[in-house]
Structure formats: structure tokens, C-alpha cells
Amino acid sequence: MKKMIVMLMVLVFVGVGAAIAGDVVTYEASQGKVTFDHKGHQDKLKDCAKCHQGKPAKIDVTKDVAHKDLCKKCHQEMGGPTKCGDCHKK
């Protein structure tokens, strides 16, 4: 029971951190953690619409979003990192 409560608290804090668009958000992934520097992306792209549609809001980053729809596609277009180990750190 304690493990479930701790896990729930971790998920809540991760969700809150992403929702308020903190400077750095870390996502857990099977290939290693991915650290997303929100402010760094804002400073480089200068346009919230590159990632957010409509009013900027939390993006639910799933494997498909990261690998197919948004992150990797943009990294290929903008010259960002595209190899697994560039983003995933164990």
C-alpha cells in the first residue's frame, strides 16, 4: 500500500511539474530518463505554436509523440539530437 501511495505521489508531482511548464522536466522511459529543458526550447524556437496548438498547455508526451509526431520530427527539421542516447540517459 505504501508503494502505491508513493508511486501516486510521484506521478502527481511529475504531472504538476509538466503542467506548470517548469524549466526542466524529466520523463521516465525504458531506454533511460529523458530530460526536457522547456526554457531552452522556448528560447530557441521562440514560438509556442511549434509544439502547442491553441493556448499553450501541457503536452502528454507518450512514446509515439516523442518518436513519431513531435519531438523527433522537429529535431530532424531543426538539427536537434536524433539518436537514442542523445535524449535517453541511463
N, C-alpha and C positions, 0 to 999 in steps of 0.2 A: 504494500500500500504506500509506504514511504517513497519507494522508487517512482511510482506513478505520479505522486504529488510533485516530486522534484522534476520529473520529466515535463509535466504540465506547466510548472513554473518556468522552466527553460523555454518551452515553446511560446509562452505568453511574452516573456521578455524579448525573445528574438523577434516576434511579430510586432511588438510595440516599437522596438528599435528600428525596424524597417519602415513601419508606418510613419514615424516622425522624420524619416529621411536623415538619419544621423550621418555624420561624416564618413564613418566606416561601418559596414555591416558584414558579418561573417556568416556564410551559409555552410552547413554540414553537407558533405557529399561522399559517396562511397569511394571515390578516387582521391579524396583529400579535401580539406576545407578550401572554400573559395572566399577570399576577402574582396569585398566590393567597396571601392572608395567613391562614395556618392559625390562628395565635393569635387574630387579630381575629375570625375566625368562631367559634372556641371561646368567646371572651369574650362575644360577642353571643348565640349560640344556647344556650350552657350545657348542651347535651345532645348527646353524640356520636352518639346514635341518629338524629338528624336527617339525618346523612349516611352513617354507618356502620351496617351491620347486624351484630349479634353483637359480638364483640370488635373494637374499633377496629383497622383495618388500612389499608394503602394502597389508595386507590381509583384504578382505572385510568381516568383522565379522557380519554375519547375525545370526538369532536365530538358524537355522539349523547348521551352522558352530560351534557355541558355544555349543549347546546341543548334537549334534549327531556326527559331523565329526571330530572336532579337540580338542577343549578345554576340554570338559568333559571327552572324551575318554582318553586324555593324563593325566588329573588329576586322573582318576581311576587307570591308569597304574603306575603313578609316586607318588601316595599318596597325591595328592593335594586336595583342598576342592571340594566337590561334591554336597553339599546341597545348595538349592536356596539362602538362607540367607547368605551363606558363601561368595558369589560373589556379589549378589544383595543387595544394601544398599539403604534404603528409606530415 
